């Protein structure tokens, strides 16, 4: 698939789709009611650059599917919504998706949201300048079932430190910058743009980018209810194809993408632009194929760092056919 120019991408616009609020009941099931001839898919996301391909929901000319973005503020909320059937699909942290599959929640991973894209941010000043300075400090993480917990554990282990020598505090990503500014925590490791926000506000500094801990790592993955995949494979294929095209658009038009992000992420455009361009591989969207090797590596780390003591059959959890066709 060739890269889309800004003109080509915007030309595909099918009209803006309003971001849904959390006004639906989590105990209710999504019905996939069709809008005209289109299948409606409620797609959950968080306001992070990992989920930036969601801008395609308002710019790509979907003929078979209507994407209804549903914004959440925390990982437990979005995971529970998918488990309850209140949404049809969600961008989830890889360990959370694997955990749901362990619990026999009928979802499958069809596409990555991005690669790289997270940051270990510490308080501004000179108290923390190297990894060894993290000993005894309080670091916020979005969840124990997160790529970020794995990244921090790996960083500490690689530097000869006791992974349990850091105090971990679970916290919703949007709360982390304020907590750092208020000195409630010493640092945080999370998806962008919150690291960039802390830098720009001069309340924090980058200790390391996730790409430098685990190069080209996966993190957020698009999980879809198996019932939706089985009932509407053509709509799911178009969703995957549209998100892949959007990823290519972002790679070629990072400033324009940052402008479009405001509506979905609620961050200032300059913050997202800073994250997308400093450096260019801080977060990438050109390779969204869900490979067995990447998921196996994450699952191995989950076992090594005692996030879980169980594994899932990745052959049944992954459904790469949609991504394969999208890239053909």
Order of alpha helices (4+ residues) and beta strands (2+ residues): alpha-beta-beta-beta-alpha-beta-alpha-beta-beta-beta-beta-alpha-beta-alpha-beta-alpha-beta-beta-alpha-alpha-alpha-alpha-beta-alpha-alpha-alpha
